[in-house]
Amino acid sequence: MATDARPVAQKYTLASGLEGFAAAAAAVQLAQCGLEIAASLTKIRRKVLEAPARFAQYHRQFEQVVITAKRIEQNPALQIPEVHSHISETLREVRSVQHTIEKFSNSSNKRRYWKAITGNSERKVIESLEGVHRTMSELCRFVEITSAERLIHLQSGVDYLVSQATERPSCAGAVVPYRKRPEKRRKRKAKARSAAKDASRRQTSSSQMSSTADIPVSLKTGSHVVRGGTFINCALTTLGNTASASTPRDTPNAPLMKGHIFENIKFVEPRGLHIGNTGPGSEGHEVINPDVQRGTGVVIGDYSDVGIKRESFEKMSNPAAVRPS
């Protein structure tokens, strides 16, 4: 059975190779004819006064013929039987219009007005050019569709190979390779964190910071990272999550609410700023190098309840209400 299938496969491969060669050869001929017709149209536009404006469009059309033909000639993926069929039809139309245009352009050496040209000459030139316009449009459209399909197929293969070469699979077209953090980088980051604690105390005075949050900052690795950024004149701003009132009581830890890293964030004249989460089981952030300038009502930490947070901010926004009598 295998011995019978082998000649068929060889025959199919040979036929495909011949079709590709024929398509490439036809593309070469099409490009050559396109160049010759473009030159003839230029000659007509110079010799015939007040020629229709459509001639300029036809000239651009044949420039596109040359570009498309060269694209097929240089791209083996486009040298398929279907493209060859479209090229052959376009080539027949192009040769026909080439004969008509050359006959028309060589009929006289005198410059003439287009309005003076009547009868079959005018009609044949326009009809032949319109015929090429139709077939050329079909060829270009088919080439674009074929190119898009080949590109999608190629991209799928590339995505598969990349996903196999990485430790994590690709998701939604995005490949996330696994990179092991070097030991030096880990030590450098630990040192930076240690220095950040002192820097945060130096950069932010106690008059600008509030400790009204009833859960202190916990230095844990965060599930979200916010690095860099400057906020100017922001009011009632919260960097963090707020647990919904519908959070089930049997899931007090709320793991998705935990752990953010806020690093090198600058605030200028904030009014009511909270860096942290609100809700049960929402603690666990790392705040590195916060820079708060001329701020009022600034809180770094987590609130266990929305009500406590609201009460805290009301006190800060109305300090006269909490002054001892």
C-alpha positions in Angstrom: 0.0 0.0 0.0 2.8 2.4 0.9 4.7 1.6 -2.4 1.5 2.6 -4.4 1.2 5.9 -2.5 4.8 7.0 -3.0 4.6 7.7 -6.8 1.3 9.7 -6.2 3.0 11.8 -3.6 6.0 12.4 -5.9 3.7 13.3 -8.7 1.8 15.7 -6.6 5.1 17.4 -5.4 6.3 17.6 -9.0 3.0 19.1 -10.1 3.1 21.7 -7.3 6.7 22.6 -8.2 5.7 23.1 -11.9 2.7 25.2 -10.8 5.0 27.4 -8.7 7.4 27.8 -11.5 4.6 28.7 -14.0 3.2 31.2 -11.5 6.6 32.8 -11.1 7.2 32.9 -14.8 3.8 34.5 -15.4 4.5 37.1 -12.7 7.7 38.1 -14.5 5.8 38.5 -17.8 3.0 40.4 -16.1 5.5 42.8 -14.5 7.2 43.4 -17.9 3.9 44.1 -19.6 2.8 46.4 -16.8 6.0 48.5 -17.2 5.5 48.7 -21.0 1.8 49.7 -20.7 2.7 52.4 -18.1 5.2 53.8 -20.5 2.6 53.8 -23.3 0.1 55.6 -21.1 2.6 58.2 -20.3 3.2 58.7 -24.0 -0.5 59.0 -24.7 -1.0 61.6 -21.9 1.8 63.7 -23.4 0.6 63.4 -27.0 -3.2 63.7 -26.5 -4.4 67.0 -25.1 -7.1 67.0 -22.5 -7.0 63.3 -22.0 -9.5 62.0 -19.4 -8.5 62.2 -15.8 -9.0 58.5 -15.6 -5.8 58.0 -17.5 -3.8 59.0 -14.4 -5.8 56.4 -12.4 -5.1 53.8 -15.0 -1.4 54.7 -14.9 -1.3 54.1 -11.1 -3.2 50.8 -11.7 -0.4 49.5 -13.9 2.2 50.6 -11.4 0.3 48.4 -8.9 0.3 45.6 -11.5 4.1 45.7 -11.5 4.3 45.8 -7.7 1.9 42.9 -7.2 3.7 40.8 -9.9 7.1 41.4 -8.4 5.6 40.4 -5.0 4.4 37.1 -6.4 7.7 36.5 -8.2 9.7 37.0 -5.0 7.4 35.1 -2.6 7.2 31.3 -3.2 4.2 31.1 -0.7 2.1 33.0 -3.3 3.2 30.8 -6.2 0.2 28.5 -6.0 -2.3 27.3 -8.7 -5.0 29.7 -7.6 -2.8 32.7 -7.9 -1.4 31.4 -11.2 -5.0 31.3 -12.6 -5.6 34.9 -11.6 -2.2 36.0 -13.1 -3.0 34.2 -16.4 -6.3 35.9 -16.7 -4.8 39.3 -15.8 -2.0 38.7 -18.3 -4.4 38.1 -21.1 -6.2 41.3 -20.4 -2.9 43.2 -20.1 -1.6 41.9 -23.4 -4.9 42.9 -25.1 -4.8 46.4 -23.7 -1.1 46.6 -24.6 -1.9 45.9 -28.3 -4.7 48.4 -28.3 -2.8 51.2 -26.6 0.3 50.7 -28.8 -1.8 50.8 -31.9 -3.5 54.0 -30.7 -0.3 55.8 -29.6 1.5 55.0 -32.8 -1.4 56.0 -35.1 -0.1 59.6 -35.4 2.9 61.6 -34.4 0.9 64.8 -34.1 -0.5 66.1 -30.9 -4.3 65.8 -30.9 -7.2 66.7 -28.6 -9.0 63.8 -27.0 -12.4 65.3 -28.0 -11.3 65.0 -31.6 -10.7 61.3 -31.3 -14.0 59.5 -32.0 -15.2 56.1 -33.0 -13.7 52.8 -32.2 -10.3 54.0 -31.1 -11.6 55.8 -28.0 -14.1 53.1 -27.1 -11.5 50.3 -27.4 -8.9 52.1 -25.3 -11.4 52.8 -22.5 -12.9 49.3 -22.6 -9.6 47.5 -22.6 -8.3 49.6 -19.7 -11.5 48.9 -17.7 -11.1 45.2 -18.3 -7.6 45.3 -16.9 -8.9 47.3 -13.9 -11.4 44.6 -13.0 -9.1 41.6 -13.4 -6.3 43.4 -11.6 -8.6 44.2 -8.7 -9.5 40.6 -8.3 -5.9 39.5 -8.5 -4.8 42.0 -5.8 -7.7 41.0 -3.5 -6.9 37.3 -3.9 -3.2 37.9 -3.2 -4.1 39.9 0.0 -6.4 37.2 1.2 -3.8 34.5 0.5 -1.1 36.5 2.3 -3.2 37.0 5.3 -4.1 33.3 5.6 -0.4 32.3 5.2 0.6 34.9 7.8 -2.0 33.6 10.3 -0.9 30.0 9.8 2.7 31.0 10.2 2.0 33.0 13.4 0.2 30.0 14.9 3.2 27.9 14.3 5.5 30.5 15.8 3.3 30.8 18.9 3.4 27.1 19.4 7.2 26.9 19.1 7.7 29.8 21.5 5.2 28.3 24.0 7.2 25.0 23.9 10.5 26.8 24.4 9.3 28.6 27.6 8.5 27.4 31.0 5.1 29.1 31.1 2.5 28.6 28.3 1.3 31.5 26.1 -2.0 33.0 27.1 -4.1 35.2 24.9 -1.2 35.6 22.5 1.2 36.9 25.2 4.2 34.6 26.0 5.6 35.0 29.5 9.0 33.3 29.8 10.2 32.2 33.2 13.3 34.1 34.4 15.0 33.0 37.5 16.0 36.0 39.6 19.8 36.2 40.0 21.1 35.9 43.6 22.8 39.3 43.3 19.6 40.9 42.3 17.8 39.4 45.4 20.4 40.7 47.7 20.4 44.1 46.1 16.6 44.4 46.5 16.7 43.3 50.1 19.3 46.0 50.8 17.1 48.6 49.0 14.2 47.6 51.1 16.1 48.0 54.3 17.3 51.5 53.2 13.8 52.3 52.1 12.4 52.1 55.7 14.8 54.8 56.9 14.3 56.9 53.7 10.5 56.8 54.1 10.8 58.2 57.7 13.1 60.9 56.5 11.0 61.9 53.5 7.6 62.1 55.2 7.2 64.0 58.4 4.8 62.8 61.1 2.6 65.9 60.6 1.8 64.7 57.1 1.2 61.1 57.9 -1.5 59.5 60.0 -1.5 56.3 61.9 -5.3 55.9 62.2 -5.4 52.6 60.3 -6.1 49.9 62.8 -3.9 47.3 61.0 -0.2 48.1 60.6 1.8 47.7 57.4 3.1 44.1 57.0 6.2 43.6 54.8 5.1 40.8 52.6 5.6 40.3 48.9 2.6 41.8 47.0 0.4 40.4 44.3 0.3 43.8 42.7 3.2 46.1 42.1 2.9 49.9 41.6 6.3 51.5 40.8 6.8 55.2 40.1 4.3 57.9 39.4 3.5 61.4 40.6 0.0 62.4 41.8 -0.6 66.2 42.1 -3.6 67.8 44.0 -5.5 64.5 44.3 -8.4 64.3 46.7 -9.9 61.3 48.5 -7.6 58.9 46.7 -7.1 55.2 47.7 -4.3 53.0 46.4 -5.5 49.5 47.3 -8.7 47.3 47.3 -11.9 47.6 49.3 -13.5 44.3 50.4 -17.1 44.1 49.4 -19.8 44.0 52.1 -21.0 40.7 50.5 -17.7 38.9 51.3 -18.7 35.6 52.9 -17.9 35.2 56.5 -16.5 31.8 56.0 -13.6 33.2 53.8 -12.1 35.7 56.3 -8.6 35.6 54.7 -9.8 37.0 51.3 -6.4 36.0 49.7 -7.0 38.1 46.6 -7.2 41.2 48.7 -3.7 40.8 50.2 -0.3 42.0 49.4 0.6 45.0 47.2 4.0 46.7 46.7 4.0 50.5 46.3 7.4 51.9 45.5 8.8 55.3 44.6 5.3 57.0 44.5 5.2 60.8 44.9 2.2 62.8 46.1 2.1 66.6 45.9 -0.5 68.3 48.1 -2.9 65.4 48.4 -6.1 65.9 50.4 -7.3 62.6 51.8 -4.9 59.8 50.7 -5.1 56.2 51.7 -2.4 53.7 50.7 -3.7 50.2 51.7 -6.8 48.0 51.6 -10.1 48.1 53.4 -11.9 45.1 54.6 -11.3 41.9 56.6 -8.3 39.8 55.7 -7.0 42.5 53.4 -3.7 43.3 55.1 -0.1 42.8 53.9 1.6 45.6 51.8 5.0 46.8 51.3 5.4 50.6 50.9 8.9 51.7 49.7 10.1 55.3 49.5 6.7 57.1 49.7 7.2 60.8 49.1 4.3 63.0 50.3 4.8 66.8 50.0 2.5 69.2 51.8 -0.2 66.6 52.3 -3.2 66.5 54.6 -5.1 63.5 55.7 -2.6 60.9 54.5 -2.9 57.2 55.8 -0.5 54.3 55.0 -1.9 51.0 56.3 -5.0 48.9 56.1 -8.5 49.4 57.6 -10.4 46.3 58.8 -13.7 47.9 58.1 -15.2 50.6 55.7 -16.9 52.3 58.6 -13.6 52.7 60.6 -12.0 54.2 57.5 -14.9 56.6 57.0 -14.8 57.7 60.6 -11.0 58.2 60.4 -11.2 60.4 57.4 -14.1 62.4 58.8 -11.9 63.2 61.8 -9.0 64.2 59.7 -11.2 66.4 57.4 -12.8 68.1 60.4 -10.2 68.4 63.2 -12.2 70.9 65.2 -14.9 68.3 65.8 -12.5 66.1 67.8 -10.8 68.8 69.9 -11.2 68.4 73.6 -13.6 71.0 75.1 
